[in-house]
Amino acid sequence: MINYDAALAEIHGILGKLSLNDKPSGIKNLQKYVGTNYHFYVLKNPTVQAVFKKGFSFSREPIPVQIEFYTQLWNESNCYEIMNLSLMYLAIYCKKHKDFEAFLLAKSFLFKIDNWAHSDFLSSIIGRHMIYAESNIYKELYTLNNAENFWERRAALVPLLFHLKSKKSNLTMNHFYDSINPRILDEAYYVQKAVGWLLREFGEKFPNELLSYLYQNAYQMSSIAFATATEKISSTNKEKLKLIRKEFKKLKKV
């Protein structure tokens, strides 16, 4: 068993020595960029990754013992970099435990998300894990589509983006439509970014289907989702879609 307080003090000691806390403006800028209220040591991600890779006094403890510690660390910490350490270990744990239970553990981390960086990291872990229990994990993600918390609604979409890139993905176009359609009018900025991002990557695999979807739905998409979704389509199609959106806006004013 890992002594939680001692281990936490060890981590704080290491990060504190590397900290750039003598530049308060840097803290504010980084917090604003990431969009979080969590405390920062103002360390670059490669620096935190190097700390994790080097390990701690408890890093040779058995995997079940470490994941229990890192889960508690995630649940109780209010430090951005320390929470990243928990996500790093969660990624390792999920690679070794290729089952639905590992996904459920990852899903339990959602309640602490308050920024896009942690959100994307956790979504990448979940999305890559989908190959081990695709149908059940998709159903679990789909239940998040109408969650009150917009970070959870975002998590209904972004993991699909990472899973989409897997050659082992068996999800059909309808799976993506069923996930995207309920969120196309979502008012949350980060959900709209997720809609556009997922559509853009969906178009890499299903280019004709993406165009068909855009011609049917571009008129009602937010500017955020539309701009992201159309990044990789031809300029000709993009201009036609912009015209459709423009004409629709005129009709709404009549």
C-alpha positions as CSV (number, residue, x, y, z in Angstrom):
1,M,0.0,0.0,0.0
2,I,1.3,3.5,-0.9
3,N,1.3,6.1,1.9
4,Y,-0.8,8.7,0.1
5,D,0.4,11.8,2.1
6,A,4.0,10.8,1.8
7,A,3.7,10.1,-1.9
8,L,1.9,13.4,-2.6
9,A,4.5,15.3,-0.7
10,E,7.2,13.6,-2.8
11,I,5.4,14.6,-6.0
12,H,4.9,18.2,-4.9
13,G,8.6,18.4,-3.9
14,I,9.7,17.3,-7.4
15,L,7.3,19.6,-9.3
16,G,8.0,22.5,-6.9
17,K,11.8,22.4,-7.7
18,L,10.9,22.6,-11.4
19,S,8.2,25.2,-11.1
20,L,8.2,28.6,-12.7
21,N,5.9,30.0,-10.1
22,D,8.1,33.1,-9.9
23,K,6.2,34.3,-13.0
24,P,2.6,34.8,-11.9
25,S,1.6,36.2,-15.3
26,G,2.7,32.9,-16.8
27,I,0.3,31.1,-14.5
28,K,-2.6,33.3,-15.5
29,N,-1.8,33.0,-19.2
30,L,-1.6,29.2,-19.0
31,Q,-4.7,28.9,-16.9
32,K,-6.5,31.1,-19.5
33,Y,-5.2,29.0,-22.4
34,V,-6.1,25.7,-20.9
35,G,-9.3,27.1,-19.4
36,T,-9.1,25.7,-15.9
37,N,-9.4,26.7,-12.3
38,Y,-6.9,24.1,-11.1
39,H,-3.6,25.2,-9.6
40,F,-0.5,25.2,-11.9
41,Y,3.2,24.6,-11.4
42,V,3.5,26.1,-14.9
43,L,5.5,23.2,-16.3
44,K,5.6,22.2,-19.9
45,N,4.0,18.8,-20.8
46,P,7.3,17.2,-21.8
47,T,8.7,18.2,-18.4
48,V,5.9,16.5,-16.6
49,Q,6.2,13.5,-18.9
50,A,9.9,13.2,-18.1
51,V,9.1,13.3,-14.3
52,F,6.5,10.5,-14.8
53,K,8.9,8.5,-16.9
54,K,11.7,8.8,-14.3
55,G,9.3,7.5,-11.7
56,F,8.8,7.9,-7.9
57,S,9.8,5.9,-4.9
58,F,6.5,4.0,-5.2
59,S,6.7,3.4,-9.0
60,R,7.7,-0.3,-8.5
61,E,4.6,-1.1,-6.5
62,P,2.2,-3.6,-8.1
63,I,-0.2,-2.2,-10.8
64,P,-3.4,-2.6,-8.6
65,V,-1.7,-0.6,-5.8
66,Q,-0.5,2.2,-8.1
67,I,-3.8,2.6,-9.9
68,E,-5.6,2.9,-6.6
69,F,-3.2,5.6,-5.6
70,Y,-3.4,7.5,-8.9
71,T,-7.2,7.3,-8.9
72,Q,-7.2,8.8,-5.4
73,L,-4.7,11.4,-6.6
74,W,-7.1,12.4,-9.5
75,N,-10.1,12.5,-7.2
76,E,-8.5,14.7,-4.5
77,S,-5.9,16.8,-6.3
78,N,-6.5,20.4,-7.5
79,C,-3.2,20.6,-9.4
80,Y,-3.3,20.5,-13.2
81,E,0.1,18.8,-13.6
82,I,-0.5,16.2,-10.8
83,M,-3.8,15.3,-12.4
84,N,-1.9,14.8,-15.7
85,L,0.3,12.3,-13.9
86,S,-2.9,10.4,-13.0
87,L,-4.0,10.4,-16.6
88,M,-0.6,9.1,-17.7
89,Y,-0.8,6.2,-15.4
90,L,-4.4,5.5,-16.3
91,A,-3.3,5.3,-20.0
92,I,-0.7,2.6,-19.0
93,Y,-3.3,0.8,-16.9
94,C,-5.8,0.7,-19.7
95,K,-3.2,-0.7,-22.1
96,K,-2.5,-3.6,-19.8
97,H,-6.2,-4.2,-18.8
98,K,-8.0,-4.6,-22.1
99,D,-11.5,-5.0,-20.7
100,F,-14.7,-3.1,-20.1
101,E,-13.8,-2.6,-16.4
102,A,-10.8,-0.5,-17.3
103,F,-13.1,1.7,-19.4
104,L,-15.5,2.2,-16.5
105,L,-12.5,3.3,-14.4
106,A,-11.5,5.8,-17.1
107,K,-15.1,7.0,-17.3
108,S,-15.2,7.7,-13.6
109,F,-12.5,10.3,-14.1
110,L,-14.9,12.5,-16.1
111,F,-16.4,14.3,-13.0
112,K,-13.2,16.2,-12.4
113,I,-12.8,17.6,-16.0
114,D,-12.9,21.3,-16.2
115,N,-10.6,22.0,-19.2
116,W,-10.0,20.9,-22.8
117,A,-6.5,19.5,-22.2
118,H,-7.6,17.0,-19.6
119,S,-10.7,16.3,-21.6
120,D,-8.8,15.5,-24.7
121,F,-6.3,13.3,-22.8
122,L,-9.0,11.3,-21.1
123,S,-11.0,11.0,-24.4
124,S,-7.9,9.7,-26.2
125,I,-7.5,7.0,-23.5
126,I,-11.2,6.0,-23.8
127,G,-11.2,6.2,-27.6
128,R,-8.2,3.9,-28.0
129,H,-9.7,1.5,-25.5
130,M,-12.9,1.1,-27.5
131,I,-11.3,-1.7,-29.6
132,Y,-11.6,-4.0,-26.6
133,A,-15.3,-3.6,-26.0
134,E,-16.6,-1.4,-28.8
135,S,-20.3,-2.0,-28.6
136,N,-20.6,-1.7,-24.8
137,I,-18.3,1.4,-24.7
138,Y,-20.2,3.1,-27.5
139,K,-23.5,2.6,-25.6
140,E,-21.9,4.0,-22.5
141,L,-20.7,7.1,-24.4
142,Y,-24.0,7.5,-26.0
143,T,-25.7,7.9,-22.6
144,L,-23.5,10.9,-22.0
145,N,-25.0,12.7,-25.0
146,N,-27.7,14.4,-22.9
147,A,-25.6,14.9,-19.7
148,E,-26.1,18.2,-17.9
149,N,-22.3,18.7,-17.7
150,F,-21.0,19.9,-21.1
151,W,-17.7,18.2,-20.6
152,E,-19.5,14.9,-20.4
153,R,-21.4,15.7,-23.5
154,R,-18.1,16.5,-25.2
155,A,-16.9,13.1,-24.0
156,A,-19.7,11.5,-25.9
157,L,-18.0,12.6,-29.1
158,V,-14.3,13.0,-28.8
159,P,-13.4,9.4,-28.0
160,L,-15.1,8.4,-31.2
161,L,-12.6,10.5,-33.1
162,F,-9.7,8.5,-31.7
163,H,-11.5,5.2,-32.3
164,L,-12.3,6.3,-35.8
165,K,-8.6,6.2,-36.6
166,S,-8.3,2.6,-35.5
167,K,-8.3,-0.1,-38.3
168,K,-10.3,-2.3,-35.8
169,S,-13.2,0.1,-35.7
170,N,-16.5,-1.5,-36.7
171,L,-18.7,1.5,-36.1
172,T,-20.9,2.5,-39.0
173,M,-21.8,5.9,-40.3
174,N,-25.1,5.7,-38.4
175,H,-23.2,5.4,-35.1
176,F,-21.5,8.7,-35.8
177,Y,-24.7,10.4,-37.0
178,D,-26.6,9.1,-33.9
179,S,-23.9,10.7,-31.7
180,I,-23.5,14.0,-33.6
181,N,-27.1,14.8,-34.4
182,P,-28.3,15.4,-30.8
183,R,-25.4,17.8,-30.2
184,I,-25.5,19.8,-33.5
185,L,-27.5,22.6,-31.7
186,D,-25.6,22.4,-28.4
187,E,-24.8,25.8,-27.0
188,A,-21.5,24.9,-25.4
189,Y,-18.4,26.0,-27.2
190,Y,-16.3,23.0,-26.5
191,V,-19.1,20.6,-27.6
192,Q,-19.4,22.5,-30.8
193,K,-15.6,22.2,-31.3
194,A,-16.1,18.4,-30.7
195,V,-18.9,18.3,-33.3
196,G,-16.7,19.9,-35.9
197,W,-13.6,18.0,-35.1
198,L,-15.4,14.6,-35.3
199,L,-17.1,15.5,-38.6
200,R,-13.7,16.6,-40.0
201,E,-12.1,13.3,-39.2
202,F,-15.2,11.4,-40.2
203,G,-14.7,12.9,-43.6
204,E,-11.2,11.4,-43.8
205,K,-12.8,7.9,-43.8
206,F,-16.2,8.7,-45.4
207,P,-15.6,11.8,-47.6
208,N,-18.7,11.5,-49.7
209,E,-20.9,10.9,-46.7
210,L,-19.4,14.0,-45.0
211,L,-20.3,16.1,-48.0
212,S,-23.8,14.7,-48.0
213,Y,-24.2,15.4,-44.3
214,L,-22.9,19.0,-44.6
215,Y,-25.2,19.8,-47.5
216,Q,-28.1,18.6,-45.4
217,N,-27.1,20.2,-42.2
218,A,-24.7,23.1,-42.8
219,Y,-27.6,25.6,-42.5
220,Q,-28.1,24.8,-38.8
221,M,-24.5,24.3,-37.7
222,S,-22.8,26.8,-35.5
223,S,-19.9,28.8,-37.1
224,I,-17.5,27.0,-34.7
225,A,-18.6,23.5,-35.8
226,F,-18.9,24.5,-39.5
227,A,-15.4,26.0,-39.7
228,T,-13.8,23.0,-38.2
229,A,-15.8,20.4,-40.1
230,T,-15.0,22.0,-43.5
231,E,-11.2,22.4,-43.0
232,K,-10.3,19.6,-45.3
233,I,-13.0,19.8,-48.0
234,S,-12.5,21.5,-51.4
235,S,-12.8,25.3,-51.6
236,T,-15.6,24.8,-54.2
237,N,-17.8,22.8,-51.8
238,K,-16.9,25.1,-48.9
239,E,-18.1,28.2,-50.9
240,K,-21.3,26.4,-51.9
241,L,-22.0,25.5,-48.3
242,K,-21.3,29.0,-47.1
243,L,-23.9,30.3,-49.7
244,I,-26.4,27.8,-48.3
245,R,-25.8,29.1,-44.8
246,K,-26.0,32.7,-46.0
247,E,-29.3,32.1,-47.7
248,F,-30.8,30.4,-44.7
249,K,-29.8,33.4,-42.5
250,K,-31.7,35.7,-44.9
251,L,-34.8,33.5,-44.7
252,K,-34.7,33.6,-40.9
253,K,-34.8,37.3,-41.0
254,V,-37.9,37.5,-43.2
